[in-house]
Every structure is written in C-alpha cells, then in structure tokens.
Amino acid sequence: MSQNEAFFLDTNILIKWIYREILNENPAVEDFIDSLSKGQCVILHINLREFETIIYDAYNITSHVIYEKILSKQDWDKLGVEDKLRVLEDIRKNFEQIYEQILTKYYNGQILPGGIRQILAKRFFIELEGKLIDSNLEALRNHIALNQRTDDLIDYISGIENTIRKNCTILNNINLLFNDDIIKENQLIYEGISKYIRNLKSKRCNKTPSRNDQIIFVYLFLLLRGRIYDKIVFITDDNDFERMHNTVLNHLKDIINGNANPRGDFKESAIEANDILRKLVIKGINDLITQQKS
C-alpha cells in the first residue's frame, strides 16, 4: 500500500458501516475501515451530503407517521398509558405498510420505497416511543412540527459526523486549475459515461447512474489528474461504477486506436485520461475484506 493510496467510501458503504448493527452487516466491514488510517479513509463531501439526506428523509417520514397516527387523534391526551402503548404497538407492527402510505400521500415518488430509509424511520419511531407516551398532544405538536424536530436532527447528525470524522477525512471542494488538456480529457470521460447510460437505456434498464454518481466519478478522476493521490480505491457495492469505469476506458481505447476519432485530434488527451483512470480501482467491500484476510 503506497503512502498516497486512498480508500474512498461510497454512500452505500457509509450506511453499512454506521448502521452495521441494525442492518446485520458483517462486523468485518467496521474492522476493515478501522484498519485504515484517517488519511487513507476518505469520504467526498457529496457522499456525506447524500448520507445526511437519507437521514433527513427517514426522520421526516417518521414525523409524518406520528402526525397521521397520533397527532391527528384529538383523544390522545385522554388515553391511559396502556391504551397509548397499544396504539404505538399497532403502528410498530404495521410500520412498513404505513411507511408506504406516507410515501404515496406526501412524496409522490421522490423517495424510493423500502430500503435504509424505511429501516431508519422505524428505528427513529421506536426511539421516540418514550417521549410519545410521556408528552401531551400540544407538546408533541410543538416537538414534531416546530424547532425541536430540527434540533433533534442537528444533534443526531452531528453525533454521526463526529464518528465519521474520527475515522475518515472528509474531502470538501478542492480548487483545481483547469487548462485545455483537462477540459478535453473531461469531455472524453463524459462521452464515455453518456455511452454507458445509452447502452443501459437501450436494454431498458430502470437503474442508471445518478447525476451524483457521474459527478463522483469525474471528481475521482480530477483528484488523480491533479496528483492529489497516486492511487484511489473507490469502495462501493453499486456495480454501476465498475461498469461505467470499464465503458469509459473502452471509449478512450477506441479514440486512441482511431475507431472513434479518425482525425486523431483527441488521441493524446485519450492516452492521458486512460493512464490516469488506470489508477482508479473500483472494489466491493466484501472483496476487500477477503483480500485483507488472505
């Protein structure tokens, strides 16, 4: 492992690490990240924002569940503790169904069904049950609908970020000087990404790389291009990144060989971009864990 080799965590790996226990993930995920030095374990700011957005979504859905099933019931203050417990137990048992109803009613397809958001939303609800039992209707409305909800989120996310920052480097925007060569190389990379997306659409695949995924890919290229790192291992369980990487390399190869650039205008740019992208390795977390053990 070279001194300037870095391991970048995708958003899905952040989730597996931070929420390992509730997701019943392999403990070796945490062990692997702990084995990296803070300088080697890197998270792009864009990935951190994606991670925080998932938390916000989950908590907001929890708030909607509480509003729909508890705050809209004017008799909550008249219920005894046992009756309140029964209401909460009923919500907990049917949480997945209620979650989907909330998505349909309020979010109109903006948030994907199921997944980590649903798991987190249920976790948040269970953690709030004590407050729900002990608080009257007015206090709950103030807490769920007003500033205290925001304060809860800020405190929660701050605690999560502290854990992340203790182990990893958060990489914010880095000023990189652009010149004609870099602009040409970026153009070729975006052409390769577009080619990959067109291939997926021609096969009628529902899932294509998001705008964030495309930005992350280019960001990693620029970090290598600017010699910020000698080698980057991007850890992700999203197969799109590896396939996108391969398609871009093949596109560059076509340009180098003259198949996609008969006049040869961009051959030198393609050679440079190809050499740089060879320093980017896409790996799944389980592959790295197996490799570490061998």
TORPAMI-559329 format. One record per residue (C-alpha): residue number from 1; x, y, z; residue in three letters; chain. Coordinates in steps of 0.1 Angstrom, whole numbers, plus 2048, in hexadecimal, padded with zeros to 3 digits. Last residue first. Layout:
<nodes>
{num=NUM xx=X yy=Y zz=Z residu=ALA chaine=A}
...
</nodes>
This chain:
<nodes>
{num=294 xx=7C7 yy=777 zz=819 residu=SER chaine=A}
{num=293 xx=7B3 yy=789 zz=834 residu=LYS chaine=A}
{num=292 xx=7B7 yy=7AC zz=824 residu=GLN chaine=A}
{num=291 xx=7AD yy=79F zz=802 residu=GLN chaine=A}
{num=290 xx=78D yy=790 zz=810 residu=THR chaine=A}
{num=289 xx=784 yy=7B1 zz=821 residu=ILE chaine=A}
{num=288 xx=78D yy=7C4 zz=801 residu=LEU chaine=A}
{num=287 xx=776 yy=7AD zz=7EC residu=ASP chaine=A}
{num=286 xx=75A yy=7B1 zz=806 residu=ASN chaine=A}
{num=285 xx=75C yy=7D7 zz=804 residu=ILE chaine=A}
{num=284 xx=758 yy=7D7 zz=7DE residu=GLY chaine=A}
{num=283 xx=775 yy=7E6 zz=7CA residu=LYS chaine=A}
{num=282 xx=77A yy=800 zz=7AF residu=ILE chaine=A}
{num=281 xx=79E yy=809 zz=7A8 residu=VAL chaine=A}
{num=280 xx=7A9 yy=82A zz=79A residu=LEU chaine=A}
{num=279 xx=7CE yy=82C zz=790 residu=LYS chaine=A}
{num=278 xx=7C5 yy=81F zz=76D residu=ARG chaine=A}
{num=277 xx=7AF yy=83E zz=76B residu=LEU chaine=A}
{num=276 xx=7CE yy=853 zz=769 residu=ILE chaine=A}
{num=275 xx=7DF yy=840 zz=74D residu=ASP chaine=A}
{num=274 xx=7BE yy=840 zz=739 residu=ASN chaine=A}
{num=273 xx=7B9 yy=866 zz=73E residu=ALA chaine=A}
{num=272 xx=7DD yy=86C zz=731 residu=GLU chaine=A}
{num=271 xx=7D9 yy=855 zz=713 residu=ILE chaine=A}
{num=270 xx=7B6 yy=864 zz=70B residu=ALA chaine=A}
{num=269 xx=7C4 yy=887 zz=70C residu=SER chaine=A}
{num=268 xx=7E1 yy=87D zz=6F4 residu=GLU chaine=A}
{num=267 xx=7C8 yy=86D zz=6DC residu=LYS chaine=A}
{num=266 xx=7B0 yy=88A zz=6DC residu=PHE chaine=A}
{num=265 xx=7B6 yy=899 zz=6B9 residu=ASP chaine=A}
{num=264 xx=7BE yy=876 zz=6AA residu=GLY chaine=A}
{num=263 xx=7AB yy=87E zz=68A residu=ARG chaine=A}
{num=262 xx=798 yy=85C zz=68C residu=PRO chaine=A}
{num=261 xx=78D yy=861 zz=6B0 residu=ASN chaine=A}
{num=260 xx=775 yy=845 zz=6BA residu=ALA chaine=A}
{num=259 xx=788 yy=827 zz=6AA residu=ASN chaine=A}
{num=258 xx=7A9 yy=83A zz=6AA residu=GLY chaine=A}
{num=257 xx=7BA yy=822 zz=6C2 residu=ASN chaine=A}
{num=256 xx=7BE yy=83C zz=6DD residu=ILE chaine=A}
{num=255 xx=79A yy=847 zz=6D9 residu=ILE chaine=A}
{num=254 xx=78E yy=823 zz=6DB residu=ASP chaine=A}
{num=253 xx=7A3 yy=81D zz=6FA residu=LYS chaine=A}
{num=252 xx=794 yy=83C zz=70A residu=LEU chaine=A}
{num=251 xx=771 yy=82E zz=704 residu=HIS chaine=A}
{num=250 xx=77D yy=80C zz=713 residu=ASN chaine=A}
{num=249 xx=78A yy=81E zz=732 residu=LEU chaine=A}
{num=248 xx=769 yy=831 zz=735 residu=VAL chaine=A}
{num=247 xx=755 yy=810 zz=732 residu=THR chaine=A}
{num=246 xx=76B yy=7FF zz=74C residu=ASN chaine=A}
{num=245 xx=767 yy=81B zz=766 residu=HIS chaine=A}
{num=244 xx=741 yy=81C zz=760 residu=MET chaine=A}
{num=243 xx=73F yy=7F7 zz=765 residu=ARG chaine=A}
{num=242 xx=753 yy=7FA zz=785 residu=GLU chaine=A}
{num=241 xx=73F yy=817 zz=792 residu=PHE chaine=A}
{num=240 xx=71D yy=808 zz=788 residu=ASP chaine=A}
{num=239 xx=724 yy=7EA zz=79E residu=ASN chaine=A}
{num=238 xx=71A yy=7FD zz=7BD residu=ASP chaine=A}
{num=237 xx=729 yy=7EB zz=7DB residu=ASP chaine=A}
{num=236 xx=744 yy=807 zz=7DE residu=THR chaine=A}
{num=235 xx=767 yy=80C zz=7E9 residu=ILE chaine=A}
{num=234 xx=77B yy=823 zz=7D2 residu=PHE chaine=A}
{num=233 xx=79F yy=81A zz=7D4 residu=VAL chaine=A}
{num=232 xx=7B3 yy=839 zz=7CA residu=ILE chaine=A}
{num=231 xx=7D8 yy=839 zz=7BF residu=LYS chaine=A}
{num=230 xx=7F3 yy=854 zz=7BE residu=ASP chaine=A}
{num=229 xx=7DD yy=86D zz=7D0 residu=TYR chaine=A}
{num=228 xx=7DB yy=893 zz=7CE residu=ILE chaine=A}
{num=227 xx=7ED yy=88E zz=7AD residu=ARG chaine=A}
{num=226 xx=7D6 yy=8A8 zz=79C residu=GLY chaine=A}
{num=225 xx=7CB yy=88D zz=783 residu=ARG chaine=A}
{num=224 xx=7C6 yy=875 zz=79F residu=LEU chaine=A}
{num=223 xx=7AF yy=88D zz=7B1 residu=LEU chaine=A}
{num=222 xx=79F yy=896 zz=790 residu=LEU chaine=A}
{num=221 xx=797 yy=872 zz=788 residu=PHE chaine=A}
{num=220 xx=787 yy=86D zz=7AA residu=LEU chaine=A}
{num=219 xx=772 yy=88C zz=7A5 residu=TYR chaine=A}
{num=218 xx=767 yy=87F zz=782 residu=VAL chaine=A}
{num=217 xx=759 yy=85F zz=792 residu=PHE chaine=A}
{num=216 xx=749 yy=872 zz=7AF residu=ILE chaine=A}
{num=215 xx=738 yy=88A zz=796 residu=ILE chaine=A}
{num=214 xx=72A yy=86C zz=783 residu=GLN chaine=A}
{num=213 xx=71D yy=85C zz=7A2 residu=ASP chaine=A}
{num=212 xx=70D yy=87D zz=7AD residu=ASN chaine=A}
{num=211 xx=6FB yy=880 zz=78C residu=ARG chaine=A}
{num=210 xx=6ED yy=85D zz=792 residu=SER chaine=A}
{num=209 xx=6FB yy=83F zz=780 residu=PRO chaine=A}
{num=208 xx=6DF yy=82B zz=76F residu=THR chaine=A}
{num=207 xx=6C5 yy=814 zz=77E residu=LYS chaine=A}
{num=206 xx=6A6 yy=80B zz=76A residu=ASN chaine=A}
{num=205 xx=6B9 yy=7F7 zz=750 residu=CYS chaine=A}
{num=204 xx=6A7 yy=7F7 zz=72E residu=ARG chaine=A}
{num=203 xx=6C5 yy=7E7 zz=71C residu=LYS chaine=A}
{num=202 xx=6C8 yy=806 zz=706 residu=SER chaine=A}
{num=201 xx=6C6 yy=81A zz=726 residu=LYS chaine=A}
{num=200 xx=6E4 yy=808 zz=735 residu=LEU chaine=A}
{num=199 xx=6F8 yy=80D zz=715 residu=ASN chaine=A}
{num=198 xx=6EF yy=832 zz=714 residu=ARG chaine=A}
{num=197 xx=6FB yy=835 zz=738 residu=ILE chaine=A}
{num=196 xx=71D yy=825 zz=730 residu=TYR chaine=A}
{num=195 xx=721 yy=83C zz=711 residu=LYS chaine=A}
{num=194 xx=71A yy=85A zz=726 residu=SER chaine=A}
{num=193 xx=735 yy=850 zz=73F residu=ILE chaine=A}
{num=192 xx=74E yy=84B zz=723 residu=GLY chaine=A}
{num=191 xx=745 yy=86E zz=714 residu=GLU chaine=A}
{num=190 xx=748 yy=87C zz=737 residu=TYR chaine=A}
{num=189 xx=76B yy=86E zz=739 residu=ILE chaine=A}
{num=188 xx=775 yy=87C zz=717 residu=LEU chaine=A}
{num=187 xx=769 yy=89E zz=721 residu=GLN chaine=A}
{num=186 xx=77C yy=89C zz=741 residu=ASN chaine=A}
{num=185 xx=79C yy=894 zz=72E residu=GLU chaine=A}
{num=184 xx=797 yy=8B3 zz=717 residu=LYS chaine=A}
{num=183 xx=791 yy=8CA zz=735 residu=ILE chaine=A}
{num=182 xx=7B0 yy=8BC zz=746 residu=ILE chaine=A}
{num=181 xx=7C5 yy=8C3 zz=727 residu=ASP chaine=A}
{num=180 xx=7B8 yy=8E6 zz=722 residu=ASP chaine=A}
{num=179 xx=7C0 yy=8F0 zz=745 residu=ASN chaine=A}
{num=178 xx=7AE yy=8EE zz=766 residu=PHE chaine=A}
{num=177 xx=7BE yy=8F7 zz=788 residu=LEU chaine=A}
{num=176 xx=7AF yy=8E1 zz=7A4 residu=LEU chaine=A}
{num=175 xx=7A0 yy=8F1 zz=7C2 residu=ASN chaine=A}
{num=174 xx=795 yy=8D6 zz=7DA residu=ILE chaine=A}
{num=173 xx=772 yy=8D4 zz=7E6 residu=ASN chaine=A}
{num=172 xx=76E yy=8C0 zz=807 residu=ASN chaine=A}
{num=171 xx=77F yy=89F zz=80E residu=LEU chaine=A}
{num=170 xx=774 yy=891 zz=82F residu=ILE chaine=A}
{num=169 xx=791 yy=87D zz=83D residu=THR chaine=A}
{num=168 xx=788 yy=85D zz=850 residu=CYS chaine=A}
{num=167 xx=788 yy=84C zz=871 residu=ASN chaine=A}
{num=166 xx=781 yy=868 zz=88B residu=LYS chaine=A}
{num=165 xx=76F yy=87C zz=870 residu=ARG chaine=A}
{num=164 xx=755 yy=860 zz=86B residu=ILE chaine=A}
{num=163 xx=74D yy=85D zz=890 residu=THR chaine=A}
{num=162 xx=74A yy=883 zz=893 residu=ASN chaine=A}
{num=161 xx=733 yy=883 zz=875 residu=GLU chaine=A}
{num=160 xx=71B yy=86B zz=886 residu=ILE chaine=A}
{num=159 xx=71A yy=880 zz=8A5 residu=GLY chaine=A}
{num=158 xx=714 yy=8A0 zz=891 residu=SER chaine=A}
{num=157 xx=6F9 yy=88D zz=87D residu=ILE chaine=A}
{num=156 xx=6E6 yy=886 zz=89D residu=TYR chaine=A}
{num=155 xx=6EA yy=8A8 zz=8AD residu=ASP chaine=A}
{num=154 xx=6DF yy=8BA zz=88D residu=ILE chaine=A}
{num=153 xx=6C2 yy=8A1 zz=889 residu=LEU chaine=A}
{num=152 xx=6B5 yy=8A6 zz=8AC residu=ASP chaine=A}
{num=151 xx=6B9 yy=8CC zz=8A9 residu=ASP chaine=A}
{num=150 xx=6A4 yy=8CC zz=889 residu=THR chaine=A}
{num=149 xx=689 yy=8B8 zz=89B residu=ARG chaine=A}
{num=148 xx=68B yy=8D1 zz=8B8 residu=GLN chaine=A}
{num=147 xx=685 yy=8EE zz=8A1 residu=ASN chaine=A}
{num=146 xx=661 yy=8E6 zz=897 residu=LEU chaine=A}
{num=145 xx=64A yy=8CB zz=88A residu=ALA chaine=A}
{num=144 xx=655 yy=8AC zz=89E residu=ILE chaine=A}
{num=143 xx=65E yy=8BD zz=8BF residu=HIS chaine=A}
{num=142 xx=643 yy=8D7 zz=8C0 residu=ASN chaine=A}
{num=141 xx=629 yy=8BE zz=8B5 residu=ARG chaine=A}
{num=140 xx=635 yy=8A6 zz=8CF residu=LEU chaine=A}
{num=139 xx=633 yy=8C0 zz=8EB residu=ALA chaine=A}
{num=138 xx=610 yy=8C9 zz=8E1 residu=GLU chaine=A}
{num=137 xx=605 yy=8A4 zz=8E0 residu=LEU chaine=A}
{num=136 xx=613 yy=89C zz=902 residu=ASN chaine=A}
{num=135 xx=635 yy=88C zz=907 residu=SER chaine=A}
{num=134 xx=63F yy=86D zz=91B residu=ASP chaine=A}
{num=133 xx=633 yy=852 zz=903 residu=ILE chaine=A}
{num=132 xx=641 yy=863 zz=8E4 residu=LEU chaine=A}
{num=131 xx=662 yy=86B zz=8F5 residu=LYS chaine=A}
{num=130 xx=666 yy=846 zz=8FE residu=GLY chaine=A}
{num=129 xx=65D yy=83C zz=8DB residu=GLU chaine=A}
{num=128 xx=677 yy=853 zz=8CA residu=LEU chaine=A}
{num=127 xx=692 yy=838 zz=8C7 residu=GLU chaine=A}
{num=126 xx=679 yy=820 zz=8B7 residu=ILE chaine=A}
{num=125 xx=66F yy=83B zz=89E residu=PHE chaine=A}
{num=124 xx=694 yy=843 zz=895 residu=PHE chaine=A}
{num=123 xx=69B yy=81E zz=88F residu=ARG chaine=A}
{num=122 xx=67C yy=81B zz=879 residu=LYS chaine=A}
{num=121 xx=688 yy=839 zz=865 residu=ALA chaine=A}
{num=120 xx=6AB yy=82A zz=863 residu=LEU chaine=A}
{num=119 xx=69E yy=809 zz=855 residu=ILE chaine=A}
{num=118 xx=688 yy=81A zz=83C residu=GLN chaine=A}
{num=117 xx=6A3 yy=832 zz=831 residu=ARG chaine=A}
{num=116 xx=6BB yy=814 zz=82D residu=ILE chaine=A}
{num=115 xx=6A6 yy=802 zz=814 residu=GLY chaine=A}
{num=114 xx=681 yy=804 zz=80F residu=GLY chaine=A}
{num=113 xx=672 yy=81A zz=7F4 residu=PRO chaine=A}
{num=112 xx=687 yy=834 zz=7E2 residu=LEU chaine=A}
{num=111 xx=682 yy=859 zz=7EA residu=ILE chaine=A}
{num=110 xx=675 yy=872 zz=7D1 residu=GLN chaine=A}
{num=109 xx=65A yy=85B zz=7C5 residu=GLY chaine=A}
{num=108 xx=63D yy=871 zz=7CF residu=ASN chaine=A}
{num=107 xx=64B yy=87B zz=7F1 residu=TYR chaine=A}
{num=106 xx=62D yy=883 zz=806 residu=TYR chaine=A}
{num=105 xx=611 yy=86A zz=801 residu=LYS chaine=A}
{num=104 xx=624 yy=84E zz=7EF residu=THR chaine=A}
{num=103 xx=642 yy=850 zz=807 residu=LEU chaine=A}
{num=102 xx=62B yy=851 zz=825 residu=ILE chaine=A}
{num=101 xx=618 yy=832 zz=81A residu=GLN chaine=A}
{num=100 xx=639 yy=820 zz=814 residu=GLU chaine=A}
{num=99 xx=644 yy=828 zz=838 residu=TYR chaine=A}
{num=98 xx=622 yy=81D zz=846 residu=ILE chaine=A}
{num=97 xx=627 yy=7FB zz=836 residu=GLN chaine=A}
{num=96 xx=64A yy=7F7 zz=843 residu=GLU chaine=A}
{num=95 xx=63F yy=804 zz=866 residu=PHE chaine=A}
{num=94 xx=623 yy=7EB zz=86A residu=ASN chaine=A}
{num=93 xx=631 yy=7DA zz=889 residu=LYS chaine=A}
{num=92 xx=640 yy=7FA zz=897 residu=ARG chaine=A}
{num=91 xx=620 yy=80E zz=891 residu=ILE chaine=A}
{num=90 xx=60C yy=7F3 zz=8A4 residu=ASP chaine=A}
{num=89 xx=625 yy=7F3 zz=8C0 residu=GLU chaine=A}
{num=88 xx=622 yy=819 zz=8C3 residu=LEU chaine=A}
{num=87 xx=5FC yy=818 zz=8C5 residu=VAL chaine=A}
{num=86 xx=5FE yy=7FC zz=8DF residu=ARG chaine=A}
{num=85 xx=617 yy=80F zz=8F3 residu=LEU chaine=A}
{num=84 xx=601 yy=82D zz=8F3 residu=LYS chaine=A}
{num=83 xx=5E4 yy=818 zz=900 residu=ASP chaine=A}
{num=82 xx=5FA yy=80A zz=91C residu=GLU chaine=A}
{num=81 xx=605 yy=82D zz=926 residu=VAL chaine=A}
{num=80 xx=5E2 yy=83B zz=927 residu=GLY chaine=A}
{num=79 xx=5D2 yy=84D zz=90B residu=LEU chaine=A}
{num=78 xx=5C2 yy=86F zz=911 residu=LYS chaine=A}
{num=77 xx=5E0 yy=883 zz=904 residu=ASP chaine=A}
{num=76 xx=5DF yy=870 zz=8E3 residu=TRP chaine=A}
{num=75 xx=5BA yy=878 zz=8DE residu=ASP chaine=A}
{num=74 xx=5C0 yy=891 zz=8C2 residu=GLN chaine=A}
{num=73 xx=5CF yy=877 zz=8AB residu=LYS chaine=A}
{num=72 xx=5E0 yy=88A zz=88F residu=SER chaine=A}
{num=71 xx=5FF yy=88C zz=8A4 residu=LEU chaine=A}
{num=70 xx=601 yy=866 zz=8A8 residu=ILE chaine=A}
{num=69 xx=5FD yy=852 zz=887 residu=LYS chaine=A}
{num=68 xx=602 yy=86D zz=86D residu=GLU chaine=A}
{num=67 xx=619 yy=884 zz=880 residu=TYR chaine=A}
{num=66 xx=62E yy=868 zz=88D residu=ILE chaine=A}
{num=65 xx=631 yy=858 zz=86B residu=VAL chaine=A}
{num=64 xx=63A yy=87A zz=85C residu=HIS chaine=A}
{num=63 xx=655 yy=87F zz=876 residu=SER chaine=A}
{num=62 xx=664 yy=85D zz=86E residu=THR chaine=A}
{num=61 xx=663 yy=867 zz=849 residu=ILE chaine=A}
{num=60 xx=677 yy=886 zz=852 residu=ASN chaine=A}
{num=59 xx=690 yy=872 zz=866 residu=TYR chaine=A}
{num=58 xx=696 yy=859 zz=849 residu=ALA chaine=A}
{num=57 xx=69A yy=875 zz=82F residu=ASP chaine=A}
{num=56 xx=6B2 yy=889 zz=845 residu=TYR chaine=A}
{num=55 xx=6C7 yy=869 zz=84B residu=ILE chaine=A}
{num=54 xx=6C8 yy=862 zz=826 residu=ILE chaine=A}
{num=53 xx=6D2 yy=886 zz=81F residu=THR chaine=A}
{num=52 xx=6EF yy=883 zz=837 residu=GLU chaine=A}
{num=51 xx=6FD yy=866 zz=823 residu=PHE chaine=A}
{num=50 xx=6FA yy=878 zz=802 residu=GLU chaine=A}
{num=49 xx=70B yy=896 zz=812 residu=ARG chaine=A}
{num=48 xx=728 yy=880 zz=81E residu=LEU chaine=A}
{num=47 xx=72B yy=872 zz=7FC residu=ASN chaine=A}
{num=46 xx=72D yy=894 zz=7EC residu=ILE chaine=A}
{num=45 xx=748 yy=89E zz=806 residu=HIS chaine=A}
{num=44 xx=75E yy=882 zz=7FA residu=LEU chaine=A}
{num=43 xx=768 yy=869 zz=814 residu=ILE chaine=A}
{num=42 xx=78C yy=85E zz=81A residu=VAL chaine=A}
{num=41 xx=79B yy=842 zz=82E residu=CYS chaine=A}
{num=40 xx=7C1 yy=843 zz=827 residu=GLN chaine=A}
{num=39 xx=7C8 yy=863 zz=83B residu=GLY chaine=A}
{num=38 xx=7B4 yy=856 zz=859 residu=LYS chaine=A}
{num=37 xx=7C8 yy=836 zz=858 residu=SER chaine=A}
{num=36 xx=7B7 yy=817 zz=84C residu=LEU chaine=A}
{num=35 xx=7B3 yy=7F8 zz=862 residu=SER chaine=A}
{num=34 xx=794 yy=807 zz=872 residu=ASP chaine=A}
{num=33 xx=783 yy=807 zz=850 residu=ILE chaine=A}
{num=32 xx=78B yy=7E2 zz=84C residu=PHE chaine=A}
{num=31 xx=77F yy=7D9 zz=86F residu=ASP chaine=A}
{num=30 xx=75E yy=7EC zz=86A residu=GLU chaine=A}
{num=29 xx=757 yy=7D8 zz=84A residu=VAL chaine=A}
{num=28 xx=764 yy=7B9 zz=85C residu=ALA chaine=A}
{num=27 xx=746 yy=7BA zz=873 residu=PRO chaine=A}
{num=26 xx=731 yy=7AD zz=856 residu=ASN chaine=A}
{num=25 xx=711 yy=7C0 zz=853 residu=GLU chaine=A}
{num=24 xx=6F2 yy=7B9 zz=869 residu=ASN chaine=A}
{num=23 xx=6E2 yy=7D9 zz=85B residu=LEU chaine=A}
{num=22 xx=6DA yy=7E6 zz=87F residu=ILE chaine=A}
{num=21 xx=6FE yy=7DD zz=889 residu=GLU chaine=A}
{num=20 xx=711 yy=7EA zz=86B residu=ARG chaine=A}
{num=19 xx=6FF yy=80C zz=86B residu=TYR chaine=A}
{num=18 xx=71E yy=822 zz=869 residu=ILE chaine=A}
{num=17 xx=733 yy=80A zz=854 residu=TRP chaine=A}
{num=16 xx=718 yy=7FD zz=83C residu=LYS chaine=A}
{num=15 xx=70B yy=820 zz=837 residu=ILE chaine=A}
{num=14 xx=72D yy=82E zz=830 residu=LEU chaine=A}
{num=13 xx=732 yy=812 zz=817 residu=ILE chaine=A}
{num=12 xx=712 yy=81B zz=805 residu=ASN chaine=A}
{num=11 xx=71E yy=83F zz=803 residu=THR chaine=A}
{num=10 xx=73F yy=836 zz=7F2 residu=ASP chaine=A}
{num=9 xx=75E yy=834 zz=807 residu=LEU chaine=A}
{num=8 xx=77F yy=840 zz=7F8 residu=PHE chaine=A}
{num=7 xx=79F yy=82C zz=800 residu=PHE chaine=A}
{num=6 xx=7BF yy=83F zz=7FB residu=ALA chaine=A}
{num=5 xx=7E1 yy=836 zz=7EE residu=GLU chaine=A}
{num=4 xx=7FB yy=852 zz=7F5 residu=ASN chaine=A}
{num=3 xx=812 yy=83E zz=80B residu=GLN chaine=A}
{num=2 xx=810 yy=820 zz=7F4 residu=SER chaine=A}
{num=1 xx=800 yy=800 zz=800 residu=MET chaine=A}
</nodes>
